[in-house]
Amino acid sequence: MSNSTPLLAFMFALVGSPALAESQSYNTDNVTLRADVIADGLDHPWGLDFLPGNEAIITERSGNIRILSQDGLSAPVAGVPKVQVRGQGGLLDIAVARDFERSGTIFFSFSEPGRGGAGTALARAKLVREGAAARLEEVKVIFSMNRKSNAGQHFGSRIVVNDDGTLFVTTGDRGDGNRAQDMHDHAGAVIRINADGSVPADNPSPDGKVMAPEIWSKGHRNLQGATFDPVLGGLITVEHGAQGGDELNRPLAGRNYGWPVITYGRDYSGEKIGVGTSAKGYEQPLYYWDPSIAPSGLASYQGDMFPEWKGDLLVGSLKFELLSRLDRDAKGNVLDEERMLDGAFGRIRDVNVAPDGSVWLLTDESNGTIVRLSRGD
């Protein structure tokens, strides 16, 4: 079993709990951070969510689901369906249902093998625990990309559980930008479905005449961060550009976000992509990065531990191995960016805010870690 802290008061108190290594302090613009590695030995951890009872549930891209409790990291949860682990594909994000304490329901996304290759899929299951053992029952795929391919890149994929009972799941263009502009192709999209996999009646095109019924928005390249933002009152996402042009967007129903017709990035060859940075009928990002930071993981900070960050956005960076804080005004406009933890922990894959307001990071490494950020002053 991988190492983890004994967590004597467990994760939300942590004081008095020995971490795997000595706590580190990092000065930022307006707060000193304490960073504790509270678990290691994970194989490219990809997604994390919090369970009742001060526990967390984590995916490893290689296909395992693990639970972090006061006893440390669990053995892999049984019953996970087959995933295609290739390139960027594998077991991806995970989310806990709002009624988990009653239903035990979780949702997870993965690269699903099938005819033609693989594609992003979303499943629901019941988490059943008996002592230290855990398993998935009643596993059901509730969304499956309608065109699979052999490409090993751009699966997306983040899950957002909404107050209205619907789910958002993001996809990537699977390495073929033209698919992001095909309105009946699930690639390069934000997908919105009900928790049973059915199509919400208020989706942009539930009859499928204008676009595939499950599609909420299109024109995205590779969405690897998504969350509900109370400041703007809706979904926000971050996606990878090419060479430059990473974007923060607010996907709205039926809108087209432009990839690959418009972009602030260039091809890796240096060649121009599309028609430029704007064109009629395509939405502009709220913010973009050039050069690219390779964003993955997104949180809208609403916690109490860091009141200085209230309303700001936290974005993980794979390329520069840092945590980006986007300082915003009361209307959600991005005013400035602060880059924190530069190179301290490796590639940051996911960012989550715990119930106590601490910030939890996943590092995308073969010896991946969970890092907890708390106040150090």
N, C-alpha and C positions, 0 to 999 in steps of 0.2 A: 504494500500500500504506500502511496506517496505521502510525503511528510506534510504536516499541517500543525498549526498551533494547538496546544491543549485548550486554549480559549476558556480559561477558568470562569470568567464572567461572560464569556463568549463575545461575539463579534461587536455588538453594539455598545459594550462598555469598554472592553479591551484593556482598560487600566489594570495592571497587575497580571496581565496575561503575557507570557513570553512569546514573542514572535519568532519566526524561523531565523531571522538575523536581527542584529541590533537596529533599532529604529533610526531612521535617517531624517534629518531636518532640511527643508528647502525653503529658502526665502522667495516670496513672490512680491508682486507690486504692493499688496495690501494685507497679506497674511503670511504667517510662517506655517508651513505644512509639516506634519509628522507623517511619514510613510512607513508602513509595516507590511512586510510580505507575510500573509497569513496562510498561504498554501502554495506549494510548488509541486513539481513532478507531473503537471498536466500536459497532455499531448496537444499542442495548439488549441488551447481553449478558445471558444468562439462566442458563446452567449451565456448570460447569467441573469437570473431573476431571484427574487427573495420569496421564501416560503414562510408561512406562519411559524411561530416558535423560534425565531432568531436563527433560521437556517437559510441556505442558499442552494440553488440547483444550477448546474453548470454543464455545458456541452463541450466535448472534445471533437475536433474536426474529424478525427479518425473513426468516430462512430459511437463513442460512449457518452452516457449521461452519468454524472456524479452528483452526490449531495454532500455539502459541507455543513457539519453539525458540531456540537460540542465535543464529539468523539473524533473529529477530524474528517478527512475525505473518505467517502464510502467506496466500496467496491462498485464496479459498473452496474448500473440499473439494468435488469434483465428485460427482454421484450422489445428492444429498439429494432425497428425494421431495417432491412438492408439498405445501406447508402452507398453511392458510388464515390469513393475517395480517390479523387484524381485532380491534380492541379489545385485550383481554388475550391473544388467541390468537396463535399462531405457532410457531416452533421453540422448545422449552422446555428440559428438562433433558437431561443427557448423563452416561453412566457407562461406565467401562471394565471389561470382564470380568476376573475373577480370573486367567483363563488367557490374557490378552491376548498375552503374549510368544510363545505358541505359536499361538493362533488368530487374533489380530488383531481379535477381536470387540469391538464397542461397542454400547451401547444408547442410544436417544434417544427422548424423548417430544415430541409435537407436536399441534397442533389439526388434525385430519384432515378435509378436506372430503368430503362425501358426501350421500346422500339425506337431506333434512331440514335440512341445514346443516353443522354441524361438531361434532366431539367429540374428547375426549382419546384419543390412540393411543400405543402403544409399539412401536418397531421395533428390530430388531437388524440389524447389517451387519458386513461385514469391511472394515477400514481398510487400504487398499493404498497404499504410498508408493513413488514412483520419483523419486529426487532431491528437488527442491523441490516437486514435484507430489504431490497426494494425491487419492484417490477412494474412494467407497464401492462395494463389490460385494456381491452376494448379499443385497440389502436385502429384509427380510421384516417385515411388520407382524405382531406376535405378540399384540397386544391392541388391540381397538378398542371404544370405548364403544358399548353396544348401542342407544343412542337419541341421535341427533344433533339439534341444535336451532340456531336462528339467533341465539341470544344471543351477545354478544361478551365475556362475562365468566365467571370462575370455572371455568377448565380444570384447576386444580391447577398444577403437577404435578412431583413429585420422584420420583427413582428410587433405590432402595437394593438393592445386590447382596448377597445373603446368603451365609453360609458353606456353607449346605446346597444351594447351586446355584439356589435360587429367587430371584425378584425381587419387590420391592414397588414399586408405582407408585401415586401418589395422584391423585385427581381432585377436582373441585369440583362444587357442586350446579348449575352452569350458570345461576345466577341464579334458580333455582326451588327454594326450600327444601323443598317437599314431596317432591321427588325424592330427597332425602337419607334419607327414611323409607320409600321403596319398596325393599323388599329384593331385588327382581329388576331394579332399575335400577342401572347402574354409577356413576351420579352421586353425589357426596357420599360417597365411599368410599375405603378403602384396598384396593387390588387386589393379590392374590398369585398369581403364575403361575410355571411352570417356564421356563427359559431358551429353550425351544422353543415356548412359548405354551400348552402343555398345562396342565391343572389339577392341582395337587398333591393326592395322595390324602388328606392330612391337613388340607386346607382345611375351614372350618366346615361347608360344605354342598356337597361335590363332586358330589352327584347333582342339585343344583339345586332340591330340593324346598322348602327353607326360604328360601334366598336364591340369587342367581345364583352359579354355581360358582366364579367368579373372586374373589368378594368375601371379604375378610378381616374388615373392620369397616365400620360404617355410621354415619350421623348426623353427618357432617362437612360444614362449610360450604365452605371453600376452602383446601386443604392445600398450602402452598407451601414447606414445610420438612420434611425427613425425614432421619433417620440412624439407624444402629445405635448404641445406647448401652451400652457395657460395664458401666457402673455398675448399670443396671437389668436388663441382660442381654436386651435386646430392642429393638424398634423404638420410637422416639419421634418425634413430629411437632409442628409448629406450624401453626395455621390462623387465617385471618382471621375475626374476628367481624364484626358489623355496626358499630353505633356503640358501641364497647366490646366486651368479650367475646372478644378474641383468646385462643386457648387453646394450652397445651402439654399434649399427651396422650401416653399410652402405649397405643396401640391393641392390644388383645388379640383373639384369634380369636373371632368371632361376637358381639362386644360392640357396643352402640349408644351413641354419644357425644352423642346428644341433639338436635342441630340439626334443625329449628327449634323443637322442643318445649320444650327447656330451653336457656337461654343466660344469660350474665352481661351481655349487651349489650342495646341497645334499637334499634328501627328508626330509620332516618335522620330520620324525621318526629318522633321522640321517643316514639312509641307503644311499648307493651309488646309483646314477642314471646313467643309460647308461654304456658306455664303458670307460668314463674318460673325459678329457678336450679337446682331439683332436682325429680325425680319418680322413682317406682319404675320400675326397668328401664333407667335411663339412667345412664351413667358420669359421674363428676365429672372435671374436668381436674386435672392435677398443679399447674397454675399458670395464672392468667389475667391479662390486662392490661385495665384500664379507667381512662382512655380507651385506645382502640386505638392500637397503634404500627404497625399494618400489617406483620406479620412475614413475612419471606421469607428463606429460607436458614437452616440449622440445623447446628451442629457440636457434637459432644461432645468437649471438648478432652482429649486423651490424650498430647499431645506433650511433648518435653523442653525446648523453648525457654522456655516459661513454666510452670515447676513450680508457681507460685502459683495457676495456673488448673486444675491437674490435676483432672479430674472435673467441671469446670464446663461450662455450656452457653453457646454463642455464637449469638446470633440477630440477623439483619439487620432493620433497620427502614426501610421505604419512607417512611412518613409523617413521621417525625421525623429521618430521615437520620442514623441512629446505629447503633452496634453495642451490643447489650445483652448483658451477661454475667450469667448466673444462677449465683450462688454456691450450691453444694450441699454437703450433708454426705455422709458415706461411704455412706449408704443411698439417696442420690439425692433427698433432700428439699430443696426450694428454700428457702434461708435469706434471701437478699437479692438485689437487682438493682443492678448498676452500669451506667450509661449512658455510653458512650465515643464519641469522635469526633463529637460532636454537630454536625451541619451541615458537617463538614469536607470531605466528598467527594460529597454528594448522596445519592440514594436507593440504599440497599444492597439488592441483589437476591439475592446468594448469598454464602455463607460456607463456606470450605474450609480444612482443615488440611493443609499440605504434609508430605511425609516428614521434613523437617528440623524440624518443629514450628512454622514460621512460619504465619501466618494470611493467607489470600488472600481478598479481597473483590471482587465485581463490582458496578459501579454502573449502575443502570438509567437510562441517559441516551442521547440521540441521539449524543453523543460519549462513549460509555461507556468506563470504564477498568477495569484490573486493578490493585488496590492490594495491596502486600505489607506486612504488619506483622511486624516483628522487634523484638528487644530494643534499646532505645536507651540502656541504662545499663550 
